[in-house]
Amino acid sequence: MENQFDRGSALSIFGSDRKEDFMALVLALAIAAGVYFLVG
């Protein structure tokens, strides 16, 4: 029996890991831009 790593994709609201990663990147950039313009 081989152990397999489970990323927890069943809990994701997105259908694919690639889409989830892309949306996380977009959200992080939006937060960074908001902090940059509001604070800086």
N, C-alpha and C positions, 0 to 999 in steps of 0.2 A: 504494500500500500504506500503510495507516494504522497507526501505532504504537498499541498498546493496553497499558495498564498492567495487569500481572499481580500480584494481591495474594498469590499463593501459596496459594490456597484448596485446591489439590490436596493439600497437605501437612497440611491440617486434619483433626482427628479428628471434627469436627462437620459435619453436613450443610449448614448454612447459616451465613452470616456473622453474621446477627443472633443466632443461638444462641451462637456463639462469643464475640461481644462481650458478651452477657449473662453468660455463665459467667466471663469475665475480670473483669467488674465484681463479681460475687459473690465470686470468689476474692480480689480486691483488698480488698474490704470485710472479709472474714474475716481476712485477714492484718493489716489495720489494727486491727481489734477485738482480735485476739490480742496485738498489740504494746501496745496501749493498756492492756489489763487486766493483762498480765504485767509490764510495765515501770512503768506509772504507778500 
